[in-house]
Amino acid sequence: MASLNEILIKPEYRPCFIDLKDGRERKALFHKWIMKEDLFKKQYAMGLVELENGKVLEVYYSQIRFIDNKIEEYYYEEGE
């Protein structure tokens, strides 16, 4: 158990849709970002997602569409 002086960081799973290569869209649960490296040592981010059947996939960020409207928690009206 964490004491009052410690910060506890736990993963936050987010519902999303992912675009598959065949053009279909699937429901998924986003787990986290992972860093990968290509043959030329260039790094890029991939999303680790879990499908409804429990299968875990690595997908490109452009294939993920979050559906929990998390950005609304940070949105503010202009002029406030």
C-alpha positions in Angstrom: 0.0 0.0 0.0 1.3 3.5 -0.9 1.9 6.0 1.9 0.6 9.5 1.8 3.9 10.8 0.6 4.0 8.5 -2.5 2.3 8.9 -5.8 0.6 5.9 -7.2 0.4 5.7 -11.0 -1.8 3.0 -12.4 -2.8 2.3 -16.0 -6.0 3.8 -17.3 -7.7 1.6 -19.9 -9.6 3.5 -22.5 -12.3 2.2 -24.9 -11.6 2.7 -28.5 -12.2 1.5 -32.0 -9.3 0.3 -34.2 -9.2 0.2 -38.0 -8.1 -3.2 -39.3 -6.2 -3.7 -42.5 -9.4 -5.2 -44.2 -11.3 -1.9 -43.6 -13.4 -3.2 -40.7 -13.6 -1.4 -37.4 -13.3 -3.4 -34.1 -14.1 -2.5 -30.5 -11.0 -2.6 -28.3 -9.6 -1.5 -25.0 -6.5 0.6 -25.1 -3.8 -0.4 -22.6 -0.7 1.7 -23.3 1.8 3.2 -25.7 4.9 1.2 -26.5 8.0 2.3 -28.3 9.4 0.3 -31.2 12.5 0.7 -33.4 12.8 0.0 -37.1 15.9 -1.3 -38.9 17.4 2.2 -39.1 17.1 2.7 -35.3 14.2 5.2 -35.8 11.7 5.0 -32.9 8.0 5.1 -33.3 5.0 4.6 -31.0 2.5 1.7 -31.2 -0.7 1.2 -29.2 -1.2 -2.0 -27.2 -4.9 -2.8 -27.5 -7.1 -5.7 -26.3 -10.0 -6.9 -28.5 -13.3 -8.2 -27.1 -12.2 -11.8 -27.5 -9.1 -11.1 -25.3 -6.6 -11.0 -28.2 -3.9 -8.4 -27.8 -2.6 -6.4 -30.8 0.0 -3.8 -31.5 -1.5 -1.1 -33.8 -0.3 2.2 -35.2 -1.5 5.3 -33.6 -3.4 6.3 -36.7 -5.5 3.1 -36.4 -6.9 4.1 -32.9 -10.0 6.2 -32.3 -10.7 6.8 -28.6 -14.5 6.9 -27.8 -14.5 8.0 -24.1 -14.5 11.8 -24.9 -11.6 12.2 -22.4 -10.7 15.6 -24.0 -14.0 17.1 -22.6 -12.4 17.0 -19.1 -9.8 19.5 -20.4 -11.9 21.6 -22.6 -12.7 25.1 -21.5 -14.8 27.9 -23.0 -12.8 30.8 -24.7 -12.9 33.9 -22.5 -13.3 32.2 -19.1 
